[in-house]
């Protein structure tokens, strides 16, 4: 039995069939003249098609990923909005860090103020036990109660001010507990903002020339020195007769915690530090047994 050519082709494997080349001829439609020809197999055509498809896919991906054309695709986020959101996120992170630092500084400030008003020596901020280095604050152990001496002093001042006739000529009054105490004016200048207990302004603001030295108002010991965002460089002095003097918005503090200073001795340089300051001046406070005193009743600044 003679096998035909068709029978032989049917016995060929799939790979042999797709790799078998055929001759493709390009002829003139009118004269049937052969223009060109080339050999091509189905396998070659499949490989070329796959390679071309891969090139198209890669090129499309590169164009979409690295050119602004991707903004025209529905569902893609706007690049400008994304950059704006990232910028806002960074600003929010910086703001939160600033608020956290400010909160810790204010916490230390008020803790030391309470300690001073309780006639105790505040801790050194650089020590291991300071509020900067503690993870939490035990508010249960903090004493916020008003002492008997403080209550008696407040009642005495309220009673005296109720019936007292004030001299408008600017005379200097004296507290009964501080007779014989002579205050040294910390700096000479003009008072821009006076003492006002109702508005929470517990001292006086004195405007003076730049780089003027600020003097200690009495003999005393430096019990606190720090910097806060609101008040800048500040220094507290503890004096006899349960007096505390406070000096704020300095450009530089000359003394360290624990140093003893004499009345009239330079302790700081006037400045404009702190968010609450609008120009070179000294904010000066005077406290007696936990109560704020009006410094203008004990000294003159001009």
MIFIDO-250767 format. One line per 2 residues: their letters; for each residue z negated, y negated, x of N, C-alpha, C. Coordinates in steps of 0.1 Angstrom, whole numbers, plus 5000, padded with zeros to 4 digits. Layout:
# residues N
A) Z Y X Z Y X Z Y X ~ ...
END
This chain:
# residues 302
XX) 5000 5012 5008 5000 5000 5000 5000 4988 5009 ~ 5010 4979 5006 5011 4967 5015 5002 4956 5009
XX) 4994 4950 5018 4985 4939 5014 4993 4926 5015 ~ 4992 4918 5004 4999 4905 5004 4991 4895 5011
XX) 4997 4883 5013 4990 4872 5020 4979 4867 5011 ~ 4980 4868 4998 4970 4863 4989 4958 4872 4990
XX) 4960 4885 4991 4948 4894 4993 4941 4891 5005 ~ 4948 4888 5016 4941 4885 5029 4933 4873 5028
XX) 4938 4863 5021 4930 4850 5020 4917 4852 5012 ~ 4918 4861 5002 4906 4863 4993 4895 4870 5001
XX) 4898 4877 5012 4888 4884 5020 4882 4875 5030 ~ 4888 4863 5032 4882 4854 5042 4869 4848 5037
XX) 4860 4846 5046 4846 4840 5043 4848 4826 5038 ~ 4836 4820 5032 4837 4806 5028 4838 4797 5040
XX) 4831 4799 5051 4833 4791 5062 4847 4791 5068 ~ 4853 4802 5068 4867 4803 5073 4877 4796 5064
XX) 4874 4796 5051 4883 4790 5042 4882 4775 5043 ~ 4869 4769 5044 4868 4755 5045 4871 4749 5058
XX) 4871 4758 5069 4875 4753 5082 4890 4755 5085 ~ 4897 4761 5076 4911 4763 5078 4918 4750 5076
XX) 4926 4746 5086 4933 4734 5086 4946 4734 5078 ~ 4949 4723 5072 4961 4721 5065 4969 4709 5070
XX) 4981 4709 5068 4990 4699 5074 4993 4689 5063 ~ 4989 4676 5065 4991 4666 5055 5002 4657 5060
XX) 5013 4656 5052 5025 4648 5056 5026 4636 5047 ~ 5029 4625 5054 5032 4613 5046 5047 4610 5047
XX) 5054 4610 5035 5069 4609 5035 5073 4597 5027 ~ 5085 4592 5029 5091 4581 5022 5094 4586 5008
XX) 5091 4579 4998 5093 4583 4984 5107 4583 4980 ~ 5116 4576 4987 5130 4575 4983 5138 4585 4991
XX) 5136 4584 5005 5145 4593 5013 5138 4606 5017 ~ 5125 4607 5014 5118 4619 5018 5117 4621 5033
XX) 5118 4609 5040 5117 4610 5054 5102 4610 5058 ~ 5099 4619 5067 5085 4621 5072 5081 4609 5081
XX) 5071 4602 5076 5065 4591 5083 5055 4595 5094 ~ 5045 4602 5089 5034 4607 5098 5028 4620 5092
XX) 5021 4627 5100 5014 4638 5095 5001 4640 5104 ~ 4991 4647 5098 4979 4650 5106 4973 4663 5100
XX) 4965 4669 5108 4959 4682 5105 4945 4679 5100 ~ 4941 4685 5089 4927 4682 5083 4923 4695 5076
XX) 4910 4698 5077 4904 4709 5070 4894 4703 5060 ~ 4890 4711 5050 4879 4706 5041 4866 4704 5048
XX) 4863 4712 5059 4851 4709 5066 4851 4696 5073 ~ 4863 4693 5080 4864 4680 5086 4862 4668 5076
XX) 4868 4670 5065 4867 4659 5054 4853 4657 5050 ~ 4845 4669 5048 4831 4668 5044 4822 4661 5055
XX) 4825 4665 5067 4817 4658 5078 4820 4643 5079 ~ 4832 4639 5078 4836 4625 5079 4830 4618 5067
XX) 4830 4624 5055 4825 4617 5043 4809 4616 5044 ~ 4803 4626 5049 4788 4625 5051 4784 4615 5061
XX) 4792 4614 5073 4789 4604 5083 4791 4590 5077 ~ 4802 4588 5069 4804 4575 5064 4793 4571 5054
XX) 4789 4581 5046 4778 4579 5036 4765 4574 5043 ~ 4762 4581 5054 4750 4578 5061 4750 4564 5067
XX) 4762 4560 5072 4764 4546 5077 4762 4536 5066 ~ 4767 4539 5055 4766 4530 5043 4751 4528 5039
XX) 4744 4539 5039 4730 4539 5035 4722 4531 5045 ~ 4724 4534 5058 4716 4527 5068 4719 4512 5068
XX) 4732 4509 5067 4736 4495 5067 4730 4487 5055 ~ 4730 4494 5043 4725 4488 5031 4710 4485 5033
XX) 4703 4495 5038 4688 4494 5041 4685 4482 5050 ~ 4693 4481 5061 4690 4470 5071 4693 4457 5064
XX) 4703 4456 5056 4707 4443 5050 4696 4439 5040 ~ 4691 4449 5032 4680 4445 5022 4667 4442 5029
XX) 4664 4450 5040 4650 4449 5046 4649 4436 5054 ~ 4660 4432 5061 4658 4421 5071 4666 4409 5067
XX) 4671 4407 5055 4678 4395 5051 4673 4390 5038 ~ 4674 4377 5035 4669 4372 5023 4676 4377 5010
XX) 4686 4386 5012 4693 4391 5000 4684 4400 4991 ~ 4673 4405 4997 4664 4413 4990 4657 4406 4978
XX) 4656 4392 4980 4650 4384 4969 4658 4384 4956 ~ 4671 4388 4957 4679 4388 4945 4677 4401 4937
XX) 4670 4411 4943 4669 4424 4937 4657 4423 4926 ~ 4660 4427 4914 4649 4426 4904 4637 4434 4908
XX) 4625 4429 4906 4613 4436 4909 4607 4433 4923 ~ 4615 4427 4932 4610 4424 4945 4602 4412 4945
XX) 4590 4411 4952 4582 4399 4952 4589 4388 4959 ~ 4585 4376 4955 4591 4364 4961 4584 4362 4975
XX) 4592 4360 4985 4587 4359 4999 4578 4347 5001 ~ 4583 4336 4995 4575 4323 4996 4561 4324 4989
XX) 4561 4330 4978 4548 4332 4971 4539 4342 4978 ~ 4545 4352 4985 4537 4361 4992 4531 4354 5004
XX) 4538 4346 5011 4533 4339 5023 4522 4329 5018 ~ 4524 4322 5007 4514 4313 5002 4501 4320 4998
XX) 4502 4332 4992 4490 4340 4989 4483 4344 5001 ~ 4490 4348 5012 4484 4352 5024 4476 4340 5030
XX) 4482 4329 5030 4476 4317 5035 4463 4313 5028 ~ 4464 4315 5014 4452 4312 5006 4441 4322 5009
XX) 4445 4335 5011 4435 4345 5015 4428 4342 5028 ~ 4435 4338 5038 4429 4334 5051 4420 4322 5049
XX) 4424 4312 5041 4416 4300 5039 4403 4304 5032 ~ 4404 4313 5022 4392 4318 5015 4382 4325 5024
XX) 4388 4333 5033 4379 4341 5042 4372 4331 5051 ~ 4379 4321 5056 4372 4311 5065 4362 4303 5057
XX) 4365 4300 5045 4355 4292 5037 4343 4300 5034 ~ 4345 4313 5031 4333 4322 5028 4324 4323 5041
XX) 4331 4325 5052 4323 4325 5065 4315 4312 5067 ~ 4322 4301 5064 4315 4288 5066 4303 4287 5056
XX) 4305 4291 5044 4294 4290 5034 4283 4299 5038 ~ 4286 4311 5043 4276 4321 5047 4268 4315 5059
XX) 4275 4308 5069 4267 4302 5080 4259 4291 5075 ~ 4265 4282 5066 4257 4271 5061 4245 4275 5053
XX) 4246 4286 5046 4235 4292 5038 4224 4296 5047 ~ 4227 4303 5058 4217 4307 5068 4210 4296 5074
XX) 4218 4285 5078 4212 4273 5084 4203 4266 5074 ~ 4207 4265 5062 4198 4258 5052 4186 4266 5049
XX) 4187 4280 5049 4176 4288 5047 4165 4286 5058 ~ 4170 4286 5071 4161 4284 5082 4155 4270 5081
XX) 4163 4260 5077 4157 4246 5076 4146 4245 5066 ~ 4148 4251 5054 4137 4250 5044 4125 4259 5048
XX) 4127 4270 5054 4116 4278 5059 4108 4271 5069 ~ 4114 4264 5078 4107 4257 5088 4100 4245 5082
XX) 4107 4238 5072 4100 4227 5066 4088 4231 5058 ~ 4088 4242 5051 4076 4247 5044 4066 4251 5055
XX) 4070 4257 5066 4060 4260 5076 4053 4247 5082 ~ 4061 4237 5084 4056 4224 5089 4046 4218 5079
XX) 4050 4218 5066 4042 4212 5056 4029 4220 5054 ~ 4029 4233 5058 4017 4241 5057 4009 4240 5070
XX) 4012 4230 5078 4005 4227 5091 4006 4238 5101 ~ 4017 4245 5101 4019 4256 5110 4031 4253 5120
XX) 4032 4260 5131 4043 4258 5140 4054 4267 5137 ~ 4066 4262 5134 4078 4270 5131 4082 4279 5143
XX) 4089 4290 5140 4093 4299 5150 4105 4293 5157 ~ 4107 4298 5169 4119 4294 5177 4131 4301 5172
XX) 4142 4293 5168 4154 4299 5163 4161 4309 5171 ~ 4158 4309 5184 4165 4318 5194 4157 4331 5195
XX) 4145 4332 5189 4137 4344 5191 4142 4355 5182 ~ 4137 4367 5185 4142 4379 5177 4136 4379 5163
XX) 4126 4371 5160 4119 4371 5147 4124 4360 5139 ~ 4133 4352 5144 4138 4340 5136 4146 4344 5124
XX) 4149 4334 5115 4157 4337 5103 4171 4340 5107 ~ 4176 4335 5118 4190 4339 5122 4191 4353 5125
XX) 4181 4360 5130 4182 4374 5134 4176 4384 5124 ~ 4171 4379 5113 4166 4388 5103 4177 4390 5092
XX) 4177 4403 5088 4187 4407 5078 4183 4403 5064 ~ 4170 4402 5061 4166 4398 5048 4153 4389 5050
XX) 4150 4382 5039 4139 4373 5039 4129 4378 5029 ~ 4116 4379 5033 4106 4384 5024 4100 4372 5017
XX) 4105 4368 5005 4101 4357 4998 4087 4359 4992 ~ 4083 4371 4991 4070 4374 4984 4059 4369 4993
XX) 4061 4369 5006 4050 4365 5015 4050 4350 5017 ~ 4060 4342 5012 4060 4328 5014 4051 4321 5004
XX) 4043 4311 5009 4034 4304 5001 4040 4291 4996 ~ 4043 4291 4983 4049 4279 4977 4039 4271 4969
XX) 4026 4275 4969 4016 4268 4961 4012 4255 4967 ~ 4008 4246 4959 4003 4233 4964 3988 4233 4967
XX) 3985 4229 4979 3971 4229 4984 3963 4219 4976 ~ 3950 4221 4977 3940 4212 4970 3941 4198 4976
XX) 3942 4198 4990 3944 4185 4996 3956 4177 4991 ~ 3967 4185 4990 3979 4178 4985 3978 4173 4971
XX) 3972 4181 4962 3970 4177 4948 3961 4165 4948 ~ 3950 4165 4956 3941 4153 4956 3948 4141 4961
XX) 3956 4142 4971 3964 4131 4977 3974 4125 4967 ~ 3981 4134 4960 3991 4129 4950 3984 4122 4939
XX) 3972 4127 4934 3965 4121 4923 3960 4107 4928 ~ 3955 4106 4940 3950 4094 4946 3961 4083 4947
XX) 3973 4087 4951 3984 4078 4953 3989 4073 4939 ~ 3990 4083 4929 3994 4079 4916 3985 4069 4909
XX) 3972 4071 4911 3962 4062 4906 3962 4049 4912 ~ 3964 4048 4925 3965 4036 4933 3977 4028 4929
XX) 3989 4034 4928 4001 4027 4924 4001 4023 4910 ~ 3993 4029 4901 3993 4025 4887 3987 4011 4885
XX) 3977 4008 4893 3970 3995 4892 3972 3986 4904 ~ 3980 3989 4914 3981 3981 4926 3991 3970 4923
XX) 3988 3958 4928 3997 3947 4928 4004 3946 4942 ~ 4017 3948 4942 4025 3948 4955 4029 3934 4959
XX) 4027 3931 4971 4031 3918 4977 4046 3919 4980 ~ 4054 3910 4973 4068 3910 4975 4072 3904 4989
XX) 4063 3899 4996 4066 3892 5009 4068 3902 5020 ~ 4067 3915 5017 4069 3925 5028 4057 3928 5036
XX) 4045 3927 5031 4033 3930 5039 4033 3945 5041 ~ 4026 3949 5052 4024 3963 5056 4011 3968 5050
XX) 4012 3979 5041 4000 3984 5035 3995 3996 5044 ~ 3982 4000 5042 3976 4011 5050 3970 4021 5041
XX) 3973 4034 5043 3966 4044 5036 3952 4046 5041 ~ 3942 4049 5032 3928 4050 5036 3926 4060 5047
XX) 3934 4071 5046 3933 4082 5056 3939 4078 5070 ~ 3946 4067 5070 3953 4063 5083 3949 4049 5088
XX) 3937 4045 5085 3932 4032 5090 3931 4033 5105 ~ 3936 4023 5111 3936 4022 5126 3948 4029 5133
XX) 3957 4035 5125 3969 4041 5130 3980 4030 5131 ~ 3985 4028 5143 3996 4018 5145 4009 4025 5148
XX) 4019 4023 5140 4032 4029 5142 4041 4021 5151 ~ 4048 4028 5159 4058 4022 5167 4072 4024 5160
XX) 4079 4012 5159 4092 4013 5152 4102 4021 5159 ~ 4107 4032 5153 4116 4041 5161 4129 4034 5166
XX) 4134 4025 5158 4146 4017 5162 4147 4004 5154 ~ 4152 3994 5160 4153 3981 5154 4167 3980 5148
XX) 4168 3976 5135 4181 3975 5129 4179 3970 5114 ~ 4189 3971 5107 4189 3967 5093 4188 3979 5084
XX) 4180 3979 5073 4178 3990 5064 4189 3990 5054 ~ 4197 4000 5054 4209 4001 5045 4205 4008 5032
XX) 4195 4017 5032 4191 4025 5021 4176 4027 5022 ~ 4169 4022 5012 4154 4023 5012 4149 4036 5006
XX) 4136 4037 5008 4129 4049 5003 4129 4049 4987 ~ 4133 4060 4981 4134 4061 4967 4130 4076 4963
XX) 4118 4077 4958 4113 4091 4955 4120 4097 4943 ~ 4123 4088 4933 4130 4093 4921 4144 4099 4924
XX) 4151 4093 4933 4164 4097 4936 4165 4108 4947 ~ 4153 4112 4952 4152 4122 4962 4155 4117 4976
XX) 4155 4104 4978 4157 4098 4992 4143 4096 4998 ~ 4139 4105 5006 4125 4105 5011 4123 4098 5024
XX) 4132 4089 5027 4131 4081 5039 4139 4068 5038 ~ 4141 4062 5050 4149 4050 5050 4161 4052 5060
XX) 4172 4045 5057 4183 4046 5066 4184 4033 5074 ~ 4184 4033 5087 4184 4021 5096 4197 4021 5103
XX) 4205 4011 5101 4218 4009 5109 4214 4002 5122 ~ 4219 4007 5133 4217 4001 5146 4230 4004 5155
XX) 4231 3996 5166 4243 3998 5174 4244 4012 5180 ~ 4256 4016 5183 4259 4029 5189 4252 4031 5202
XX) 4248 4044 5204 4241 4048 5216 4227 4042 5219 ~ 4221 4036 5208 4208 4031 5209 4198 4043 5210
XX) 4187 4041 5217 4177 4052 5218 4167 4051 5207 ~ 4164 4063 5202 4154 4064 5191 4140 4068 5197
XX) 4130 4060 5193 4117 4062 5199 4108 4070 5190 ~ 4098 4077 5196 4087 4083 5188 4078 4073 5181
XX) 4076 4075 5169 4067 4065 5162 4053 4066 5165 ~ 4048 4078 5169 4034 4080 5173 4034 4091 5184
XX) 4023 4092 5191 4021 4103 5200 4022 4116 5192 ~ 4028 4126 5197 4029 4139 5190 4036 4150 5197
XX) 4039 4161 5190 4045 4173 5196 4058 4176 5188 ~ 4068 4179 5196 4081 4183 5189 4079 4197 5183
XX) 4079 4198 5170 4077 4211 5163 4090 4217 5158 ~ 4101 4209 5157 4113 4215 5152 4125 4206 5157
XX) 4135 4214 5161 4148 4207 5166 4159 4216 5162 ~ 4170 4211 5155 4180 4219 5150 4192 4210 5147
XX) 4203 4217 5142 4215 4210 5137 4219 4217 5124 ~ 4221 4208 5114 4226 4213 5101 4238 4206 5097
XX) 4247 4212 5088 4259 4206 5084 4257 4193 5077 ~ 4246 4191 5069 4244 4179 5061 4238 4168 5070
XX) 4228 4171 5078 4220 4161 5085 4223 4160 5100 ~ 4232 4169 5106 4235 4168 5120 4223 4172 5128
XX) 4221 4165 5140 4210 4168 5149 4198 4162 5144 ~ 4187 4170 5142 4174 4165 5136 4163 4169 5146
XX) 4152 4162 5145 4140 4165 5153 4128 4161 5145 ~ 4117 4170 5145 4105 4167 5138 4094 4166 5148
XX) 4085 4156 5146 4073 4154 5154 4060 4156 5146 ~ 4051 4164 5151 4038 4165 5145 4028 4156 5152
XX) 4021 4147 5144 4011 4138 5149 3997 4141 5144 ~ 3988 4133 5149 3974 4134 5143 3974 4129 5129
XX) 3963 4130 5122 3961 4126 5108 3970 4133 5099 ~ 3975 4145 5102 3983 4153 5094 3996 4146 5090
XX) 4002 4139 5100 4014 4131 5099 4026 4139 5105 ~ 4037 4138 5099 4050 4144 5105 4061 4133 5103
XX) 4068 4131 5114 4079 4121 5114 4092 4129 5116 ~ 4102 4125 5108 4115 4132 5108 4126 4122 5112
XX) 4135 4127 5121 4146 4118 5126 4159 4126 5124 ~ 4169 4121 5116 4181 4128 5113 4194 4120 5117
XX) 4205 4127 5117 4218 4122 5120 4220 4117 5135 ~ 4212 4123 5144 4213 4119 5158 4225 4124 5164
XX) 4230 4117 5174 4242 4123 5182 4237 4132 5193 ~ 4224 4131 5197 4219 4140 5207 4204 4139 5207
XX) 4197 4151 5209 4183 4151 5209 4178 4153 5223 ~ 4169 4145 5228 4165 4145 5242 4153 4154 5245
XX) 4146 4159 5235 4134 4167 5237 4136 4181 5232 ~ 4127 4190 5237 4127 4204 5233 4115 4207 5224
XX) 4115 4218 5217 4104 4222 5209 4092 4225 5217 ~ 4081 4220 5214 4068 4222 5222 4065 4211 5231
XX) 4074 4202 5234 4071 4190 5243 4062 4180 5236 ~ 4053 4174 5244 4045 4163 5239 4052 4150 5243
XX) 4052 4141 5233 4058 4128 5235 4048 4117 5232 ~ 4050 4106 5238 4041 4094 5235 4048 4084 5226
XX) 4041 4076 5219 4047 4066 5211 4055 4057 5219 ~ 4068 4054 5214 4077 4046 5221 4086 4053 5231
XX) 4084 4066 5232 4091 4073 5242 4105 4078 5236 ~ 4116 4076 5242 4129 4080 5236 4129 4095 5234
XX) 4133 4099 5222 4134 4113 5218 4148 4117 5214 ~ 4157 4107 5211 4171 4110 5206 4179 4098 5208
XX) 4192 4100 5205 4202 4089 5205 4208 4088 5191 ~ 4209 4076 5186 4214 4073 5173 4228 4079 5172
XX) 4232 4084 5160 4245 4090 5159 4250 4089 5145 ~ 4261 4097 5143 4268 4098 5130 4270 4113 5126
XX) 4261 4122 5131 4263 4136 5129 4259 4140 5115 ~ 4265 4150 5109 4262 4155 5096 4271 4150 5085
XX) 4273 4158 5075 4282 4155 5064 4277 4143 5055 ~ 4264 4141 5055 4258 4131 5047 4258 4117 5054
XX) 4263 4116 5066 4263 4104 5073 4277 4097 5072 ~ 4277 4084 5070 4289 4076 5069 4291 4066 5080
XX) 4282 4066 5090 4283 4057 5101 4270 4058 5110 ~ 4271 4053 5122 4259 4054 5131 4246 4048 5125
XX) 4237 4057 5122 4224 4052 5117 4213 4063 5118 ~ 4201 4059 5116 4190 4068 5117 4184 4070 5103
XX) 4183 4082 5098 4175 4085 5086 4161 4089 5091 ~ 4151 4081 5087 4137 4083 5092 4128 4086 5080
XX) 4121 4097 5082 4111 4101 5071 4097 4102 5077 ~ 4087 4099 5069 4073 4100 5072 4066 4108 5062
XX) 4059 4119 5066 4052 4128 5057 4037 4128 5060 ~ 4029 4128 5050 4014 4129 5052 4009 4140 5042
XX) 4004 4151 5048 3998 4162 5040 4008 4166 5029 ~ 4021 4168 5032 4031 4173 5023 4036 4163 5014
XX) 4032 4150 5015 4038 4140 5006 4046 4130 5014 ~ 4057 4126 5009 4066 4116 5016 4061 4102 5014
XX) 4060 4095 5025 4056 4081 5025 4068 4072 5027 ~ 4066 4059 5022 4076 4049 5024 4074 4043 5038
XX) 4083 4045 5048 4081 4040 5061 4080 4025 5062 ~ 4086 4018 5052 4086 4003 5052 4072 3998 5049
XX) 4063 4006 5044 4050 4001 5041 4041 4002 5054 ~ 4046 4008 5065 4038 4010 5077 4044 4003 5089
XX) 4057 3999 5088 4063 3993 5100 4075 3985 5095 ~ 4079 3976 5104 4091 3968 5101 4102 3972 5110
XX) 4115 3972 5105 4126 3976 5113 4135 3965 5118 ~ 4132 3953 5114 4141 3941 5119 4132 3929 5120
END
